[in-house]
Amino acid sequence: MKEVFNFNTPEEDLVALEARYQSNDPYLRRELMTLLNNWNGEIDKVRSGLLPGIGESRAGGTLSADLNDYL
């Protein structure tokens, strides 16, 4: 877990990632080393809000053209 702390990931991102890994998402990393090797991509996924059941704020999964929707 020392590696995770070295990434300086904000706590809210860690909470979102934990929620994702407690969900029924069929595309979760199964190996710890694979998760760590793809850490930034995993954090980007939870930040995007496009994952099923996590951060679904837009109807139909569409993206907004307004950048303020993502701040």
PDB file of N, CA, C and O in Angstrom:
ATOM      1  N   MET A   1       0.815  -1.194   0.000  1.00  0.00           N
ATOM      2  CA  MET A   1       0.000   0.000   0.000  1.00  0.00           C
ATOM      3  C   MET A   1       0.858   1.257   0.000  1.00  0.00           C
ATOM      4  O   MET A   1       0.355   2.352  -0.249  1.00  0.00           O
ATOM      5  N   LYS A   2       2.129   1.109   0.273  1.00  0.00           N
ATOM      6  CA  LYS A   2       3.027   2.251   0.252  1.00  0.00           C
ATOM      7  C   LYS A   2       2.996   2.926  -1.118  1.00  0.00           C
ATOM      8  O   LYS A   2       3.077   4.151  -1.212  1.00  0.00           O
ATOM      9  N   GLU A   3       2.880   2.126  -2.180  1.00  0.00           N
ATOM     10  CA  GLU A   3       2.837   2.674  -3.532  1.00  0.00           C
ATOM     11  C   GLU A   3       1.639   3.585  -3.735  1.00  0.00           C
ATOM     12  O   GLU A   3       1.742   4.604  -4.419  1.00  0.00           O
ATOM     13  N   VAL A   4       0.496   3.225  -3.143  1.00  0.00           N
ATOM     14  CA  VAL A   4      -0.707   4.034  -3.286  1.00  0.00           C
ATOM     15  C   VAL A   4      -0.500   5.405  -2.661  1.00  0.00           C
ATOM     16  O   VAL A   4      -0.919   6.407  -3.240  1.00  0.00           O
ATOM     17  N   PHE A   5       0.127   5.477  -1.508  1.00  0.00           N
ATOM     18  CA  PHE A   5       0.372   6.756  -0.865  1.00  0.00           C
ATOM     19  C   PHE A   5       1.339   7.607  -1.683  1.00  0.00           C
ATOM     20  O   PHE A   5       1.251   8.835  -1.653  1.00  0.00           O
ATOM     21  N   ASN A   6       2.245   6.989  -2.399  1.00  0.00           N
ATOM     22  CA  ASN A   6       3.190   7.730  -3.230  1.00  0.00           C
ATOM     23  C   ASN A   6       2.516   8.405  -4.420  1.00  0.00           C
ATOM     24  O   ASN A   6       3.081   9.327  -5.008  1.00  0.00           O
ATOM     25  N   PHE A   7       1.309   7.953  -4.784  1.00  0.00           N
ATOM     26  CA  PHE A   7       0.589   8.562  -5.906  1.00  0.00           C
ATOM     27  C   PHE A   7      -0.045   9.894  -5.532  1.00  0.00           C
ATOM     28  O   PHE A   7      -0.437  10.657  -6.415  1.00  0.00           O
ATOM     29  N   ASN A   8      -0.154  10.190  -4.230  1.00  0.00           N
ATOM     30  CA  ASN A   8      -0.785  11.427  -3.755  1.00  0.00           C
ATOM     31  C   ASN A   8      -2.197  11.598  -4.314  1.00  0.00           C
ATOM     32  O   ASN A   8      -2.575  12.695  -4.724  1.00  0.00           O
ATOM     33  N   THR A   9      -2.963  10.531  -4.330  1.00  0.00           N
ATOM     34  CA  THR A   9      -4.330  10.552  -4.829  1.00  0.00           C
ATOM     35  C   THR A   9      -5.246  11.196  -3.786  1.00  0.00           C
ATOM     36  O   THR A   9      -5.207  10.826  -2.613  1.00  0.00           O
ATOM     37  N   PRO A  10      -6.072  12.162  -4.212  1.00  0.00           N
ATOM     38  CA  PRO A  10      -6.990  12.801  -3.261  1.00  0.00           C
ATOM     39  C   PRO A  10      -7.946  11.781  -2.635  1.00  0.00           C
ATOM     40  O   PRO A  10      -8.319  10.791  -3.265  1.00  0.00           O
ATOM     41  N   GLU A  11      -8.327  12.042  -1.400  1.00  0.00           N
ATOM     42  CA  GLU A  11      -9.175  11.100  -0.666  1.00  0.00           C
ATOM     43  C   GLU A  11     -10.502  10.844  -1.376  1.00  0.00           C
ATOM     44  O   GLU A  11     -10.996   9.716  -1.372  1.00  0.00           O
ATOM     45  N   GLU A  12     -11.090  11.883  -1.990  1.00  0.00           N
ATOM     46  CA  GLU A  12     -12.371  11.683  -2.672  1.00  0.00           C
ATOM     47  C   GLU A  12     -12.244  10.705  -3.847  1.00  0.00           C
ATOM     48  O   GLU A  12     -13.183   9.971  -4.153  1.00  0.00           O
ATOM     49  N   ASP A  13     -11.079  10.702  -4.501  1.00  0.00           N
ATOM     50  CA  ASP A  13     -10.847   9.737  -5.580  1.00  0.00           C
ATOM     51  C   ASP A  13     -10.709   8.328  -5.025  1.00  0.00           C
ATOM     52  O   ASP A  13     -11.183   7.368  -5.633  1.00  0.00           O
ATOM     53  N   LEU A  14     -10.060   8.200  -3.873  1.00  0.00           N
ATOM     54  CA  LEU A  14      -9.931   6.886  -3.236  1.00  0.00           C
ATOM     55  C   LEU A  14     -11.296   6.353  -2.815  1.00  0.00           C
ATOM     56  O   LEU A  14     -11.568   5.159  -2.944  1.00  0.00           O
ATOM     57  N   VAL A  15     -12.149   7.235  -2.315  1.00  0.00           N
ATOM     58  CA  VAL A  15     -13.495   6.830  -1.909  1.00  0.00           C
ATOM     59  C   VAL A  15     -14.291   6.371  -3.135  1.00  0.00           C
ATOM     60  O   VAL A  15     -14.984   5.355  -3.082  1.00  0.00           O
ATOM     61  N   ALA A  16     -14.192   7.114  -4.227  1.00  0.00           N
ATOM     62  CA  ALA A  16     -14.894   6.740  -5.460  1.00  0.00           C
ATOM     63  C   ALA A  16     -14.371   5.409  -6.007  1.00  0.00           C
ATOM     64  O   ALA A  16     -15.147   4.579  -6.479  1.00  0.00           O
ATOM     65  N   LEU A  17     -13.058   5.213  -5.941  1.00  0.00           N
ATOM     66  CA  LEU A  17     -12.480   3.952  -6.416  1.00  0.00           C
ATOM     67  C   LEU A  17     -12.934   2.789  -5.544  1.00  0.00           C
ATOM     68  O   LEU A  17     -13.230   1.706  -6.048  1.00  0.00           O
ATOM     69  N   GLU A  18     -12.987   3.012  -4.246  1.00  0.00           N
ATOM     70  CA  GLU A  18     -13.465   1.968  -3.341  1.00  0.00           C
ATOM     71  C   GLU A  18     -14.914   1.605  -3.651  1.00  0.00           C
ATOM     72  O   GLU A  18     -15.273   0.428  -3.652  1.00  0.00           O
ATOM     73  N   ALA A  19     -15.746   2.611  -3.913  1.00  0.00           N
ATOM     74  CA  ALA A  19     -17.147   2.355  -4.258  1.00  0.00           C
ATOM     75  C   ALA A  19     -17.245   1.543  -5.535  1.00  0.00           C
ATOM     76  O   ALA A  19     -18.089   0.654  -5.654  1.00  0.00           O
ATOM     77  N   ARG A  20     -16.377   1.852  -6.489  1.00  0.00           N
ATOM     78  CA  ARG A  20     -16.381   1.096  -7.747  1.00  0.00           C
ATOM     79  C   ARG A  20     -16.027  -0.365  -7.495  1.00  0.00           C
ATOM     80  O   ARG A  20     -16.650  -1.263  -8.062  1.00  0.00           O
ATOM     81  N   TYR A  21     -15.046  -0.603  -6.663  1.00  0.00           N
ATOM     82  CA  TYR A  21     -14.610  -1.976  -6.405  1.00  0.00           C
ATOM     83  C   TYR A  21     -15.575  -2.730  -5.498  1.00  0.00           C
ATOM     84  O   TYR A  21     -15.441  -3.943  -5.335  1.00  0.00           O
ATOM     85  N   GLN A  22     -16.539  -2.041  -4.910  1.00  0.00           N
ATOM     86  CA  GLN A  22     -17.582  -2.704  -4.146  1.00  0.00           C
ATOM     87  C   GLN A  22     -18.857  -2.861  -4.973  1.00  0.00           C
ATOM     88  O   GLN A  22     -19.855  -3.397  -4.491  1.00  0.00           O
ATOM     89  N   SER A  23     -18.819  -2.394  -6.211  1.00  0.00           N
ATOM     90  CA  SER A  23     -19.975  -2.478  -7.097  1.00  0.00           C
ATOM     91  C   SER A  23     -19.972  -3.811  -7.855  1.00  0.00           C
ATOM     92  O   SER A  23     -19.127  -4.675  -7.620  1.00  0.00           O
ATOM     93  N   ASN A  24     -20.918  -3.953  -8.750  1.00  0.00           N
ATOM     94  CA  ASN A  24     -21.026  -5.166  -9.578  1.00  0.00           C
ATOM     95  C   ASN A  24     -20.351  -4.983 -10.926  1.00  0.00           C
ATOM     96  O   ASN A  24     -20.638  -5.728 -11.863  1.00  0.00           O
ATOM     97  N   ASP A  25     -19.476  -4.024 -11.042  1.00  0.00           N
ATOM     98  CA  ASP A  25     -18.775  -3.765 -12.294  1.00  0.00           C
ATOM     99  C   ASP A  25     -17.987  -5.005 -12.713  1.00  0.00           C
ATOM    100  O   ASP A  25     -17.135  -5.476 -11.959  1.00  0.00           O
ATOM    101  N   PRO A  26     -18.261  -5.545 -13.914  1.00  0.00           N
ATOM    102  CA  PRO A  26     -17.556  -6.754 -14.348  1.00  0.00           C
ATOM    103  C   PRO A  26     -16.123  -6.490 -14.832  1.00  0.00           C
ATOM    104  O   PRO A  26     -15.381  -7.434 -15.103  1.00  0.00           O
ATOM    105  N   TYR A  27     -15.733  -5.223 -14.942  1.00  0.00           N
ATOM    106  CA  TYR A  27     -14.416  -4.886 -15.494  1.00  0.00           C
ATOM    107  C   TYR A  27     -13.457  -4.374 -14.434  1.00  0.00           C
ATOM    108  O   TYR A  27     -12.757  -3.387 -14.659  1.00  0.00           O
ATOM    109  N   LEU A  28     -13.415  -5.022 -13.299  1.00  0.00           N
ATOM    110  CA  LEU A  28     -12.513  -4.624 -12.223  1.00  0.00           C
ATOM    111  C   LEU A  28     -11.179  -5.346 -12.356  1.00  0.00           C
ATOM    112  O   LEU A  28     -11.116  -6.484 -12.820  1.00  0.00           O
ATOM    113  N   ARG A  29     -10.126  -4.672 -11.944  1.00  0.00           N
ATOM    114  CA  ARG A  29      -8.808  -5.313 -11.908  1.00  0.00           C
ATOM    115  C   ARG A  29      -8.840  -6.406 -10.852  1.00  0.00           C
ATOM    116  O   ARG A  29      -9.369  -6.203  -9.760  1.00  0.00           O
ATOM    117  N   ARG A  30      -8.279  -7.555 -11.172  1.00  0.00           N
ATOM    118  CA  ARG A  30      -8.286  -8.678 -10.239  1.00  0.00           C
ATOM    119  C   ARG A  30      -6.963  -8.817  -9.480  1.00  0.00           C
ATOM    120  O   ARG A  30      -6.928  -9.406  -8.399  1.00  0.00           O
ATOM    121  N   GLU A  31      -5.913  -8.294 -10.024  1.00  0.00           N
ATOM    122  CA  GLU A  31      -4.587  -8.393  -9.402  1.00  0.00           C
ATOM    123  C   GLU A  31      -4.139  -7.014  -8.909  1.00  0.00           C
ATOM    124  O   GLU A  31      -4.301  -6.012  -9.605  1.00  0.00           O
ATOM    125  N   LEU A  32      -3.582  -6.981  -7.716  1.00  0.00           N
ATOM    126  CA  LEU A  32      -3.130  -5.725  -7.139  1.00  0.00           C
ATOM    127  C   LEU A  32      -2.082  -5.035  -8.006  1.00  0.00           C
ATOM    128  O   LEU A  32      -2.146  -3.820  -8.197  1.00  0.00           O
ATOM    129  N   MET A  33      -1.136  -5.774  -8.523  1.00  0.00           N
ATOM    130  CA  MET A  33      -0.080  -5.168  -9.352  1.00  0.00           C
ATOM    131  C   MET A  33      -0.666  -4.568 -10.629  1.00  0.00           C
ATOM    132  O   MET A  33      -0.195  -3.534 -11.103  1.00  0.00           O
ATOM    133  N   THR A  34      -1.686  -5.212 -11.182  1.00  0.00           N
ATOM    134  CA  THR A  34      -2.326  -4.666 -12.381  1.00  0.00           C
ATOM    135  C   THR A  34      -3.043  -3.363 -12.042  1.00  0.00           C
ATOM    136  O   THR A  34      -2.995  -2.402 -12.810  1.00  0.00           O
ATOM    137  N   LEU A  35      -3.708  -3.336 -10.887  1.00  0.00           N
ATOM    138  CA  LEU A  35      -4.371  -2.106 -10.448  1.00  0.00           C
ATOM    139  C   LEU A  35      -3.344  -0.993 -10.278  1.00  0.00           C
ATOM    140  O   LEU A  35      -3.550   0.120 -10.760  1.00  0.00           O
ATOM    141  N   LEU A  36      -2.249  -1.285  -9.601  1.00  0.00           N
ATOM    142  CA  LEU A  36      -1.226  -0.261  -9.372  1.00  0.00           C
ATOM    143  C   LEU A  36      -0.580   0.201 -10.670  1.00  0.00           C
ATOM    144  O   LEU A  36      -0.287   1.386 -10.828  1.00  0.00           O
ATOM    145  N   ASN A  37      -0.353  -0.723 -11.602  1.00  0.00           N
ATOM    146  CA  ASN A  37       0.250  -0.360 -12.885  1.00  0.00           C
ATOM    147  C   ASN A  37      -0.676   0.509 -13.732  1.00  0.00           C
ATOM    148  O   ASN A  37      -0.215   1.250 -14.601  1.00  0.00           O
ATOM    149  N   ASN A  38      -1.976   0.419 -13.479  1.00  0.00           N
ATOM    150  CA  ASN A  38      -2.965   1.190 -14.242  1.00  0.00           C
ATOM    151  C   ASN A  38      -3.675   2.211 -13.360  1.00  0.00           C
ATOM    152  O   ASN A  38      -4.796   2.624 -13.658  1.00  0.00           O
ATOM    153  N   TRP A  39      -3.030   2.610 -12.290  1.00  0.00           N
ATOM    154  CA  TRP A  39      -3.644   3.467 -11.279  1.00  0.00           C
ATOM    155  C   TRP A  39      -4.254   4.733 -11.862  1.00  0.00           C
ATOM    156  O   TRP A  39      -5.418   5.031 -11.598  1.00  0.00           O
ATOM    157  N   ASN A  40      -3.493   5.479 -12.645  1.00  0.00           N
ATOM    158  CA  ASN A  40      -3.996   6.745 -13.187  1.00  0.00           C
ATOM    159  C   ASN A  40      -5.226   6.534 -14.060  1.00  0.00           C
ATOM    160  O   ASN A  40      -6.162   7.332 -14.018  1.00  0.00           O
ATOM    161  N   GLY A  41      -5.229   5.474 -14.844  1.00  0.00           N
ATOM    162  CA  GLY A  41      -6.392   5.162 -15.678  1.00  0.00           C
ATOM    163  C   GLY A  41      -7.613   4.813 -14.852  1.00  0.00           C
ATOM    164  O   GLY A  41      -8.731   5.195 -15.198  1.00  0.00           O
ATOM    165  N   GLU A  42      -7.407   4.087 -13.761  1.00  0.00           N
ATOM    166  CA  GLU A  42      -8.517   3.729 -12.875  1.00  0.00           C
ATOM    167  C   GLU A  42      -9.092   4.976 -12.207  1.00  0.00           C
ATOM    168  O   GLU A  42     -10.309   5.114 -12.084  1.00  0.00           O
ATOM    169  N   ILE A  43      -8.228   5.869 -11.783  1.00  0.00           N
ATOM    170  CA  ILE A  43      -8.690   7.115 -11.170  1.00  0.00           C
ATOM    171  C   ILE A  43      -9.427   7.964 -12.207  1.00  0.00           C
ATOM    172  O   ILE A  43     -10.454   8.566 -11.894  1.00  0.00           O
ATOM    173  N   ASP A  44      -8.916   8.018 -13.430  1.00  0.00           N
ATOM    174  CA  ASP A  44      -9.594   8.761 -14.496  1.00  0.00           C
ATOM    175  C   ASP A  44     -10.988   8.204 -14.748  1.00  0.00           C
ATOM    176  O   ASP A  44     -11.927   8.965 -14.984  1.00  0.00           O
ATOM    177  N   LYS A  45     -11.130   6.891 -14.702  1.00  0.00           N
ATOM    178  CA  LYS A  45     -12.448   6.271 -14.920  1.00  0.00           C
ATOM    179  C   LYS A  45     -13.445   6.713 -13.859  1.00  0.00           C
ATOM    180  O   LYS A  45     -14.575   7.075 -14.187  1.00  0.00           O
ATOM    181  N   VAL A  46     -13.042   6.689 -12.592  1.00  0.00           N
ATOM    182  CA  VAL A  46     -13.987   7.084 -11.550  1.00  0.00           C
ATOM    183  C   VAL A  46     -14.251   8.583 -11.568  1.00  0.00           C
ATOM    184  O   VAL A  46     -15.337   9.022 -11.190  1.00  0.00           O
ATOM    185  N   ARG A  47     -13.284   9.364 -11.997  1.00  0.00           N
ATOM    186  CA  ARG A  47     -13.488  10.812 -12.095  1.00  0.00           C
ATOM    187  C   ARG A  47     -14.431  11.161 -13.237  1.00  0.00           C
ATOM    188  O   ARG A  47     -15.166  12.145 -13.150  1.00  0.00           O
ATOM    189  N   SER A  48     -14.422  10.379 -14.297  1.00  0.00           N
ATOM    190  CA  SER A  48     -15.205  10.707 -15.490  1.00  0.00           C
ATOM    191  C   SER A  48     -16.702  10.651 -15.235  1.00  0.00           C
ATOM    192  O   SER A  48     -17.471  11.335 -15.910  1.00  0.00           O
ATOM    193  N   GLY A  49     -17.125   9.843 -14.267  1.00  0.00           N
ATOM    194  CA  GLY A  49     -18.549   9.723 -13.998  1.00  0.00           C
ATOM    195  C   GLY A  49     -19.292   8.910 -15.033  1.00  0.00           C
ATOM    196  O   GLY A  49     -20.523   8.892 -15.036  1.00  0.00           O
ATOM    197  N   LEU A  50     -18.573   8.235 -15.914  1.00  0.00           N
ATOM    198  CA  LEU A  50     -19.223   7.451 -16.964  1.00  0.00           C
ATOM    199  C   LEU A  50     -19.401   5.989 -16.584  1.00  0.00           C
ATOM    200  O   LEU A  50     -19.952   5.209 -17.361  1.00  0.00           O
ATOM    201  N   LEU A  51     -18.947   5.617 -15.411  1.00  0.00           N
ATOM    202  CA  LEU A  51     -19.075   4.225 -14.987  1.00  0.00           C
ATOM    203  C   LEU A  51     -20.487   3.940 -14.516  1.00  0.00           C
ATOM    204  O   LEU A  51     -21.118   4.800 -13.902  1.00  0.00           O
ATOM    205  N   PRO A  52     -20.993   2.750 -14.792  1.00  0.00           N
ATOM    206  CA  PRO A  52     -22.349   2.421 -14.356  1.00  0.00           C
ATOM    207  C   PRO A  52     -22.484   2.473 -12.847  1.00  0.00           C
ATOM    208  O   PRO A  52     -21.688   1.881 -12.118  1.00  0.00           O
ATOM    209  N   GLY A  53     -23.507   3.194 -12.384  1.00  0.00           N
ATOM    210  CA  GLY A  53     -23.808   3.235 -10.963  1.00  0.00           C
ATOM    211  C   GLY A  53     -22.960   4.191 -10.148  1.00  0.00           C
ATOM    212  O   GLY A  53     -23.240   4.401  -8.968  1.00  0.00           O
ATOM    213  N   ILE A  54     -21.939   4.772 -10.738  1.00  0.00           N
ATOM    214  CA  ILE A  54     -21.073   5.700 -10.003  1.00  0.00           C
ATOM    215  C   ILE A  54     -21.065   7.032 -10.738  1.00  0.00           C
ATOM    216  O   ILE A  54     -20.592   7.125 -11.870  1.00  0.00           O
ATOM    217  N   GLY A  55     -21.582   8.039 -10.097  1.00  0.00           N
ATOM    218  CA  GLY A  55     -21.539   9.375 -10.679  1.00  0.00           C
ATOM    219  C   GLY A  55     -22.404   9.556 -11.897  1.00  0.00           C
ATOM    220  O   GLY A  55     -22.138  10.444 -12.707  1.00  0.00           O
ATOM    221  N   GLU A  56     -23.443   8.736 -12.060  1.00  0.00           N
ATOM    222  CA  GLU A  56     -24.320   8.912 -13.208  1.00  0.00           C
ATOM    223  C   GLU A  56     -25.187  10.135 -12.979  1.00  0.00           C
ATOM    224  O   GLU A  56     -26.180  10.072 -12.255  1.00  0.00           O
ATOM    225  N   SER A  57     -24.821  11.229 -13.584  1.00  0.00           N
ATOM    226  CA  SER A  57     -25.576  12.445 -13.380  1.00  0.00           C
ATOM    227  C   SER A  57     -26.255  12.906 -14.661  1.00  0.00           C
ATOM    228  O   SER A  57     -27.116  13.785 -14.609  1.00  0.00           O
ATOM    229  N   ARG A  58     -25.905  12.356 -15.782  1.00  0.00           N
ATOM    230  CA  ARG A  58     -26.463  12.777 -17.050  1.00  0.00           C
ATOM    231  C   ARG A  58     -27.323  11.665 -17.624  1.00  0.00           C
ATOM    232  O   ARG A  58     -26.923  10.501 -17.638  1.00  0.00           O
ATOM    233  N   ALA A  59     -28.486  12.026 -18.090  1.00  0.00           N
ATOM    234  CA  ALA A  59     -29.410  11.048 -18.660  1.00  0.00           C
ATOM    235  C   ALA A  59     -28.828  10.421 -19.921  1.00  0.00           C
ATOM    236  O   ALA A  59     -28.246  11.115 -20.754  1.00  0.00           O
ATOM    237  N   GLY A  60     -28.984   9.131 -20.056  1.00  0.00           N
ATOM    238  CA  GLY A  60     -28.553   8.446 -21.262  1.00  0.00           C
ATOM    239  C   GLY A  60     -27.060   8.315 -21.408  1.00  0.00           C
ATOM    240  O   GLY A  60     -26.588   7.862 -22.451  1.00  0.00           O
ATOM    241  N   GLY A  61     -26.295   8.695 -20.398  1.00  0.00           N
ATOM    242  CA  GLY A  61     -24.846   8.578 -20.468  1.00  0.00           C
ATOM    243  C   GLY A  61     -24.203   9.550 -21.435  1.00  0.00           C
ATOM    244  O   GLY A  61     -23.070   9.339 -21.868  1.00  0.00           O
ATOM    245  N   THR A  62     -24.922  10.628 -21.785  1.00  0.00           N
ATOM    246  CA  THR A  62     -24.370  11.602 -22.716  1.00  0.00           C
ATOM    247  C   THR A  62     -23.429  12.542 -21.998  1.00  0.00           C
ATOM    248  O   THR A  62     -23.524  12.730 -20.785  1.00  0.00           O
ATOM    249  N   LEU A  63     -22.533  13.122 -22.742  1.00  0.00           N
ATOM    250  CA  LEU A  63     -21.583  14.080 -22.193  1.00  0.00           C
ATOM    251  C   LEU A  63     -22.086  15.492 -22.431  1.00  0.00           C
ATOM    252  O   LEU A  63     -22.733  15.767 -23.441  1.00  0.00           O
ATOM    253  N   SER A  64     -21.792  16.371 -21.509  1.00  0.00           N
ATOM    254  CA  SER A  64     -22.171  17.762 -21.633  1.00  0.00           C
ATOM    255  C   SER A  64     -21.070  18.534 -22.355  1.00  0.00           C
ATOM    256  O   SER A  64     -19.886  18.238 -22.196  1.00  0.00           O
ATOM    257  N   ALA A  65     -21.463  19.510 -23.137  1.00  0.00           N
ATOM    258  CA  ALA A  65     -20.493  20.379 -23.802  1.00  0.00           C
ATOM    259  C   ALA A  65     -20.017  21.479 -22.858  1.00  0.00           C
ATOM    260  O   ALA A  65     -19.041  22.171 -23.150  1.00  0.00           O
ATOM    261  N   ASP A  66     -20.705  21.643 -21.730  1.00  0.00           N
ATOM    262  CA  ASP A  66     -20.344  22.672 -20.750  1.00  0.00           C
ATOM    263  C   ASP A  66     -19.266  22.129 -19.808  1.00  0.00           C
ATOM    264  O   ASP A  66     -19.524  21.206 -19.036  1.00  0.00           O
ATOM    265  N   LEU A  67     -18.077  22.692 -19.870  1.00  0.00           N
ATOM    266  CA  LEU A  67     -16.969  22.223 -19.039  1.00  0.00           C
ATOM    267  C   LEU A  67     -17.242  22.392 -17.559  1.00  0.00           C
ATOM    268  O   LEU A  67     -16.676  21.660 -16.748  1.00  0.00           O
ATOM    269  N   ASN A  68     -18.091  23.335 -17.183  1.00  0.00           N
ATOM    270  CA  ASN A  68     -18.409  23.543 -15.767  1.00  0.00           C
ATOM    271  C   ASN A  68     -19.133  22.349 -15.163  1.00  0.00           C
ATOM    272  O   ASN A  68     -19.144  22.201 -13.941  1.00  0.00           O
ATOM    273  N   ASP A  69     -19.736  21.497 -15.981  1.00  0.00           N
ATOM    274  CA  ASP A  69     -20.395  20.293 -15.479  1.00  0.00           C
ATOM    275  C   ASP A  69     -19.403  19.303 -14.926  1.00  0.00           C
ATOM    276  O   ASP A  69     -19.797  18.385 -14.207  1.00  0.00           O
ATOM    277  N   TYR A  70     -18.134  19.451 -15.232  1.00  0.00           N
ATOM    278  CA  TYR A  70     -17.118  18.493 -14.817  1.00  0.00           C
ATOM    279  C   TYR A  70     -16.159  19.052 -13.777  1.00  0.00           C
ATOM    280  O   TYR A  70     -15.176  18.397 -13.429  1.00  0.00           O
ATOM    281  N   LEU A  71     -16.425  20.233 -13.284  1.00  0.00           N
ATOM    282  CA  LEU A  71     -15.556  20.845 -12.274  1.00  0.00           C
ATOM    283  C   LEU A  71     -16.093  20.619 -10.895  1.00  0.00           C
ATOM    284  O   LEU A  71     -15.491  21.063  -9.918  1.00  0.00           O
TER     285      LEU A  71
END
